[in-house]
């Protein structure tokens, strides 16, 4: 199932990706979350869905993530958005596509509407986390952490089993990428899927995303026992069922 490839953007920069190539077909583009990769159940499930339905597919790892080149601490929302934009331009090309963004990937998806508005025919957000750097991190950091970030430029944040390196440049760049105060006028199907028991990102963030779309056909699915990852078999079925509905409305 996993056939990883590398997209060479320069002598020193390459992004790892998986795809299902079709010349003139609708594509599914999956964008993963913060410090995640494309080896998880969601991208693999979506790849199977694309193959079964004879659709194009792309999932790529931003720089500093997974096995893509670069250091994670050098990255930020602007750079990762640019990685996604370059990947789409080189692999999806002029084909229309549906965006599926997981957590931070949903924020990056929203950024991509300014470049590919006419090509994006649908959007699914999974545990969407737009503006999480300011709304869920900086605003909740204590003075000690804020001081460490501003003086040393970096700190480490524990979340569950994981420890994340957070840089001040990442926080500052997040402020430049405000998206929730904007409007997207695309007349497309937009579905937000969020776990009711998500302890990382509150469900209201999916509602924020829906409020951006002024002319879309919108839907919010709150998964009763769902956590942030939504990677269990039943939860993945909800995602593919929602995707199937959007595909059938397009084709």
One Martini backbone bead per residue (centre of mass of N, CA, C, O) as a GRO file, in nm:
protein
  251
    1UNK     BB    1   0.059   0.062  -0.022
    2UNK     BB    2   0.331   0.196   0.041
    3UNK     BB    3   0.450   0.465  -0.186
    4UNK     BB    4   0.711   0.644  -0.152
    5UNK     BB    5   0.804   0.979  -0.235
    6UNK     BB    6   1.004   1.246  -0.393
    7UNK     BB    7   1.003   1.602  -0.386
    8UNK     BB    8   1.203   1.815  -0.570
    9UNK     BB    9   1.277   2.167  -0.505
   10UNK     BB   10   1.586   2.124  -0.441
   11UNK     BB   11   1.897   2.036  -0.347
   12UNK     BB   12   1.788   2.048  -0.019
   13UNK     BB   13   1.473   1.993  -0.107
   14UNK     BB   14   1.236   1.747   0.024
   15UNK     BB   15   0.920   1.578  -0.029
   16UNK     BB   16   0.711   1.355   0.105
   17UNK     BB   17   0.498   1.116  -0.081
   18UNK     BB   18   0.163   1.023  -0.186
   19UNK     BB   19   0.002   0.864  -0.479
   20UNK     BB   20  -0.263   0.893  -0.740
   21UNK     BB   21  -0.250   0.883  -1.073
   22UNK     BB   22  -0.427   1.137  -1.275
   23UNK     BB   23  -0.479   1.336  -1.538
   24UNK     BB   24  -0.830   1.371  -1.551
   25UNK     BB   25  -0.894   1.403  -1.227
   26UNK     BB   26  -1.011   1.388  -0.932
   27UNK     BB   27  -0.879   1.500  -0.622
   28UNK     BB   28  -0.716   1.407  -0.320
   29UNK     BB   29  -0.611   1.623  -0.045
   30UNK     BB   30  -0.381   1.560   0.215
   31UNK     BB   31  -0.345   1.732   0.540
   32UNK     BB   32  -0.159   1.733   0.802
   33UNK     BB   33  -0.041   1.774   1.111
   34UNK     BB   34   0.126   1.854   1.385
   35UNK     BB   35   0.393   1.648   1.386
   36UNK     BB   36   0.329   1.473   1.148
   37UNK     BB   37   0.224   1.233   0.888
   38UNK     BB   38   0.188   0.964   0.617
   39UNK     BB   39   0.154   0.683   0.815
   40UNK     BB   40  -0.127   0.688   0.882
   41UNK     BB   41  -0.463   0.604   0.863
   42UNK     BB   42  -0.584   0.835   0.699
   43UNK     BB   43  -0.411   0.842   0.434
   44UNK     BB   44  -0.449   0.535   0.374
   45UNK     BB   45  -0.759   0.540   0.354
   46UNK     BB   46  -0.774   0.759   0.126
   47UNK     BB   47  -0.613   0.600  -0.083
   48UNK     BB   48  -0.810   0.364  -0.106
   49UNK     BB   49  -1.049   0.534  -0.194
   50UNK     BB   50  -0.923   0.646  -0.455
   51UNK     BB   51  -0.871   0.372  -0.592
   52UNK     BB   52  -1.164   0.264  -0.585
   53UNK     BB   53  -1.268   0.555  -0.738
   54UNK     BB   54  -1.070   0.666  -0.946
   55UNK     BB   55  -0.870   0.872  -0.797
   56UNK     BB   56  -0.688   1.113  -0.707
   57UNK     BB   57  -0.374   1.152  -0.502
   58UNK     BB   58  -0.253   1.350  -0.206
   59UNK     BB   59   0.029   1.318   0.028
   60UNK     BB   60   0.221   1.540   0.235
   61UNK     BB   61   0.526   1.646   0.377
   62UNK     BB   62   0.643   1.876   0.546
   63UNK     BB   63   0.885   2.042   0.647
   64UNK     BB   64   1.014   1.864   0.927
   65UNK     BB   65   0.846   1.613   0.846
   66UNK     BB   66   0.911   1.312   0.885
   67UNK     BB   67   1.099   1.258   0.570
   68UNK     BB   68   1.147   1.535   0.529
   69UNK     BB   69   1.320   1.799   0.490
   70UNK     BB   70   1.438   1.952   0.759
   71UNK     BB   71   1.358   2.157   1.033
   72UNK     BB   72   1.105   2.201   1.241
   73UNK     BB   73   1.207   2.482   1.380
   74UNK     BB   74   1.202   2.634   1.085
   75UNK     BB   75   0.906   2.623   1.079
   76UNK     BB   76   0.577   2.726   0.939
   77UNK     BB   77   0.284   2.816   0.808
   78UNK     BB   78   0.397   2.949   0.554
   79UNK     BB   79   0.590   2.716   0.467
   80UNK     BB   80   0.376   2.483   0.469
   81UNK     BB   81   0.191   2.612   0.262
   82UNK     BB   82   0.406   2.619   0.038
   83UNK     BB   83   0.447   2.317   0.020
   84UNK     BB   84   0.156   2.249  -0.063
   85UNK     BB   85   0.146   2.427  -0.314
   86UNK     BB   86   0.383   2.288  -0.466
   87UNK     BB   87   0.265   2.002  -0.469
   88UNK     BB   88   0.009   2.068  -0.628
   89UNK     BB   89   0.142   2.194  -0.880
   90UNK     BB   90   0.322   1.925  -0.949
   91UNK     BB   91   0.083   1.693  -0.920
   92UNK     BB   92  -0.211   1.804  -0.973
   93UNK     BB   93  -0.221   2.076  -1.103
   94UNK     BB   94  -0.523   2.132  -1.296
   95UNK     BB   95  -0.677   1.976  -1.112
   96UNK     BB   96  -0.927   1.898  -0.932
   97UNK     BB   97  -1.014   1.931  -0.566
   98UNK     BB   98  -1.012   1.781  -0.241
   99UNK     BB   99  -0.993   1.882   0.085
  100UNK     BB  100  -0.802   1.725   0.363
  101UNK     BB  101  -0.789   1.843   0.699
  102UNK     BB  102  -0.571   1.792   0.980
  103UNK     BB  103  -0.595   2.022   1.192
  104UNK     BB  104  -0.355   2.209   1.072
  105UNK     BB  105  -0.444   2.125   0.779
  106UNK     BB  106  -0.693   2.315   0.784
  107UNK     BB  107  -0.543   2.581   0.786
  108UNK     BB  108  -0.385   2.532   0.525
  109UNK     BB  109  -0.632   2.495   0.349
  110UNK     BB  110  -0.741   2.785   0.382
  111UNK     BB  111  -0.489   2.920   0.252
  112UNK     BB  112  -0.530   2.778  -0.043
  113UNK     BB  113  -0.774   2.945  -0.159
  114UNK     BB  114  -0.596   3.182  -0.281
  115UNK     BB  115  -0.472   2.979  -0.515
  116UNK     BB  116  -0.733   2.739  -0.563
  117UNK     BB  117  -1.037   2.816  -0.578
  118UNK     BB  118  -1.131   2.678  -0.860
  119UNK     BB  119  -1.021   2.375  -0.780
  120UNK     BB  120  -1.190   2.375  -0.523
  121UNK     BB  121  -1.476   2.139  -0.452
  122UNK     BB  122  -1.382   2.066  -0.150
  123UNK     BB  123  -1.419   2.029   0.228
  124UNK     BB  124  -1.236   1.864   0.495
  125UNK     BB  125  -1.246   1.864   0.851
  126UNK     BB  126  -1.019   1.739   1.116
  127UNK     BB  127  -0.988   1.877   1.395
  128UNK     BB  128  -0.982   2.178   1.364
  129UNK     BB  129  -0.682   2.434   1.390
  130UNK     BB  130  -0.716   2.736   1.367
  131UNK     BB  131  -0.502   2.945   1.532
  132UNK     BB  132  -0.357   2.770   1.768
  133UNK     BB  133  -0.101   2.938   1.848
  134UNK     BB  134  -0.281   3.166   1.989
  135UNK     BB  135  -0.554   3.032   2.109
  136UNK     BB  136  -0.401   2.755   2.248
  137UNK     BB  137  -0.121   2.874   2.338
  138UNK     BB  138  -0.033   3.170   2.404
  139UNK     BB  139  -0.296   3.241   2.578
  140UNK     BB  140  -0.202   2.986   2.790
  141UNK     BB  141   0.055   3.087   2.865
  142UNK     BB  142   0.279   3.153   3.083
  143UNK     BB  143   0.518   3.379   3.172
  144UNK     BB  144   0.757   3.182   3.157
  145UNK     BB  145   0.716   3.082   2.866
  146UNK     BB  146   0.709   3.357   2.727
  147UNK     BB  147   0.993   3.440   2.819
  148UNK     BB  148   1.148   3.205   2.689
  149UNK     BB  149   1.062   3.270   2.399
  150UNK     BB  150   1.164   3.574   2.381
  151UNK     BB  151   1.469   3.508   2.476
  152UNK     BB  152   1.534   3.204   2.339
  153UNK     BB  153   1.305   3.105   2.105
  154UNK     BB  154   1.241   2.844   2.301
  155UNK     BB  155   1.030   2.551   2.374
  156UNK     BB  156   0.862   2.297   2.578
  157UNK     BB  157   0.566   2.101   2.515
  158UNK     BB  158   0.326   1.922   2.686
  159UNK     BB  159   0.120   1.650   2.526
  160UNK     BB  160   0.077   1.401   2.684
  161UNK     BB  161   0.319   1.195   2.533
  162UNK     BB  162   0.421   1.468   2.421
  163UNK     BB  163   0.696   1.679   2.289
  164UNK     BB  164   0.717   2.022   2.193
  165UNK     BB  165   0.877   2.237   1.982
  166UNK     BB  166   0.868   2.591   2.045
  167UNK     BB  167   0.871   2.883   1.859
  168UNK     BB  168   0.862   3.223   1.816
  169UNK     BB  169   0.841   3.229   1.505
  170UNK     BB  170   0.584   3.055   1.495
  171UNK     BB  171   0.399   3.244   1.650
  172UNK     BB  172   0.438   3.498   1.471
  173UNK     BB  173   0.341   3.361   1.209
  174UNK     BB  174   0.055   3.295   1.308
  175UNK     BB  175  -0.037   3.597   1.317
  176UNK     BB  176  -0.010   3.625   0.993
  177UNK     BB  177  -0.240   3.367   0.968
  178UNK     BB  178  -0.511   3.486   0.967
  179UNK     BB  179  -0.859   3.344   0.899
  180UNK     BB  180  -1.129   3.401   1.084
  181UNK     BB  181  -1.170   3.709   0.943
  182UNK     BB  182  -1.262   3.566   0.687
  183UNK     BB  183  -1.389   3.508   0.348
  184UNK     BB  184  -1.549   3.237   0.164
  185UNK     BB  185  -1.732   3.211  -0.161
  186UNK     BB  186  -1.755   2.919  -0.207
  187UNK     BB  187  -1.971   2.676  -0.382
  188UNK     BB  188  -1.939   2.431  -0.159
  189UNK     BB  189  -1.856   2.147   0.017
  190UNK     BB  190  -1.861   2.156   0.385
  191UNK     BB  191  -1.691   1.941   0.627
  192UNK     BB  192  -1.703   1.891   0.977
  193UNK     BB  193  -1.494   1.685   1.193
  194UNK     BB  194  -1.558   1.614   1.549
  195UNK     BB  195  -1.462   1.539   1.862
  196UNK     BB  196  -1.619   1.547   2.167
  197UNK     BB  197  -1.329   1.432   2.315
  198UNK     BB  198  -1.152   1.670   2.247
  199UNK     BB  199  -0.844   1.783   2.422
  200UNK     BB  200  -0.707   1.989   2.207
  201UNK     BB  201  -0.971   2.071   2.026
  202UNK     BB  202  -1.237   2.242   2.010
  203UNK     BB  203  -1.538   2.235   1.839
  204UNK     BB  204  -1.556   2.549   1.779
  205UNK     BB  205  -1.342   2.545   1.544
  206UNK     BB  206  -1.535   2.424   1.333
  207UNK     BB  207  -1.735   2.660   1.346
  208UNK     BB  208  -1.544   2.877   1.253
  209UNK     BB  209  -1.496   2.762   0.973
  210UNK     BB  210  -1.793   2.771   0.872
  211UNK     BB  211  -1.818   3.091   0.899
  212UNK     BB  212  -1.638   3.161   0.646
  213UNK     BB  213  -1.862   3.027   0.474
  214UNK     BB  214  -2.113   3.194   0.287
  215UNK     BB  215  -2.192   2.969   0.023
  216UNK     BB  216  -2.188   2.702   0.147
  217UNK     BB  217  -2.235   2.357   0.209
  218UNK     BB  218  -2.295   2.283   0.545
  219UNK     BB  219  -2.120   2.062   0.794
  220UNK     BB  220  -2.157   1.905   1.123
  221UNK     BB  221  -1.960   1.645   1.283
  222UNK     BB  222  -2.014   1.487   1.594
  223UNK     BB  223  -1.818   1.262   1.765
  224UNK     BB  224  -1.903   1.119   2.046
  225UNK     BB  225  -1.609   0.934   2.104
  226UNK     BB  226  -1.413   1.142   1.995
  227UNK     BB  227  -1.107   1.246   1.931
  228UNK     BB  228  -0.857   1.406   1.764
  229UNK     BB  229  -0.774   1.179   1.545
  230UNK     BB  230  -0.985   0.987   1.418
  231UNK     BB  231  -0.860   0.649   1.377
  232UNK     BB  232  -1.088   0.475   1.389
  233UNK     BB  233  -1.278   0.278   1.203
  234UNK     BB  234  -1.554   0.433   1.241
  235UNK     BB  235  -1.428   0.717   1.192
  236UNK     BB  236  -1.319   0.662   0.906
  237UNK     BB  237  -1.602   0.605   0.789
  238UNK     BB  238  -1.709   0.890   0.824
  239UNK     BB  239  -1.505   1.026   0.638
  240UNK     BB  240  -1.559   0.857   0.374
  241UNK     BB  241  -1.862   0.919   0.359
  242UNK     BB  242  -1.831   1.226   0.331
  243UNK     BB  243  -1.656   1.214   0.078
  244UNK     BB  244  -1.853   1.059  -0.104
  245UNK     BB  245  -2.071   1.280  -0.109
  246UNK     BB  246  -1.897   1.497  -0.243
  247UNK     BB  247  -1.818   1.342  -0.497
  248UNK     BB  248  -2.120   1.290  -0.595
  249UNK     BB  249  -2.169   1.609  -0.629
  250UNK     BB  250  -1.950   1.639  -0.864
  251UNK     BB  251  -1.974   1.380  -1.071
   0.00000   0.00000   0.00000
